[in-house]
Amino acid sequence: MHPTYDPATTPVLDDQVMAQLLDLDDGETGLLTEMFELYQQDMPQRLDALDEATRRGNLVGIAETAHAIKGAASTMGIPRARALAACLEAAGRKSELTPEEMGRVVAQLREAYLESVEALSQFLASRG
């Protein structure tokens, strides 16, 4: 597993990023809501592409797709997904993990995505 990821200590959402995203919209949730909708549209396709690249052993595809997911997770303030995507990106570039290990990390990333959707939904609901 990637050394910067510990599910017990890595939060689902980054409070500082959430505050920054709200500040960009003068405390309103319109921008964050729009970004969240795009995230929900985009991520399932990227996760499916990551699954496919992992099944095929396509290390370049794994690294490139994981890099894109890492960027999206960073922008959205989702440290768990970001850390897992970083792990997969590094593994794809350096062949650090076995195909089975990569498959497990992809499954954890999919779970982190689902957690993030729930957490972002709750965060936005709490803001009105």
C-alpha positions, 0 to 999 in steps of 0.5 A: 500500500502507498505509504501516505494512505492510512484509511484510519487517519486519511479523511474522506474530505479535506476541510481546508479545500472545502472552505477554499471552494466555498470562498471562491463562490463567496460562501455559496455552494453553486460552484461546489455543486457544479464541480460535484456534478461533474465529478459524479459524471466523470469518475465512474467512467475513469474508474471503469477505465482503470479497472479495464487497464488493470485487467489488461495489465496496461501499466501506462493506462493505469498510470495515466488514468490514476493521474487524472483521478488523482487530479480530480480528487485533489481539486475536490478535496478528497484525500483518500481517493487522491492517496489511492490514485497516487499509489496506482499512478506510482505502481503503474509507472514503476511496476511496484504492485502485482496485478492482484494488489493493483486490483485491490487498490482499485477496489479501495479507490472505488470505495473511496469514491463512493464515500466521497460522494456520500460525504460531499452530498452531506456537506452540501446538504448541511450548507442549505 
